[in-house]
C-alpha cells in the first residue's frame, strides 16, 4: 500500500469516525472502500460503452431518418 494524506472537513471526519466505530473498520479502510467504489463507477470501459450505445437512435420519430439528421449536423459543422 501507498501512504497518502487527505484533507477532510469536520463533518466528513465525524461521519467517518462514527461509521468506523459502528462497523469496526478503520477510517483508512472506509476511505479505501469509498475510493474503490468511486473508481468502479467512473471506470467505464470506452469500448464497452461504445458497444452499448450502438443503435440508441433506432426508432426515434422526432429526428426523421438518422442518416439525414447526421448529414444535416455535419453540414452545419462545415459551415462554421
N, C-alpha and C positions, 0 to 999 in steps of 0.2 A: 504494500500500500504506500501511497504518497501522502505525506503530511501537508496540509494546507490550512490557511486561515480564511475565515469569512466574517463578515460583519452582519449581525442580526439586530433588528430593532427590539426594544424591550418586550413588546407583545409576542414576537416570534420566539424569543428566548424563554419567556414564561410558558408559552404553549408547549414548546419542546420539552421543557423540564417536567411539566405535568404529564405529557404523553410518555416520557421516559419512566417516570415513577409508576404510572399505571401499567405499562407494558413490560417493564423490566429490561428494556433495550436501552443502550446508551444513547445519548444525544447524537453522537457521531454515527451510530448505526441508523438512527432515524433519518439523519441527513443523507447518508449513502442510499437508503431506500428511496427517499424522495428524488434524489438525483437520477437513480436508475429508472424510476417511473417517468420522469421528465424526458429522459433520453429515449425511452421506449416510445413515448407518444410523439416525439419530434422526429425520430429517426425513420422517416418514411423512405423506403427504397424507391428511387426515381423510376426504375424500370417497372416495378410493380404498380406504382401509381399511374404510369402511362398506360399500362395494360388494362387496368381497371377503368380508366377513363374512355377507352375505346367505345364508340357508339353512344355516348351520352346525349348527343343531339338527335338521335334517331327518334322519329315520331313527333318532333316539335312542330306545332302548327303555326306558331307566331312568327317564324322567320322564313317560311317557304322552303324551297329546296336548299339544303345545306351548301351544295356546290355553288349556287348562285349567291348565297349570302356571303360565303368566304371570298368569292371573286370580288364582290362589291366592297368588302372591307379592304382587301388588298389594293384595289384601285384607289381607294381613299388614301392609303398609305403612300402610294406612288405620287399622288398629287401634292404631297407636303414638300 
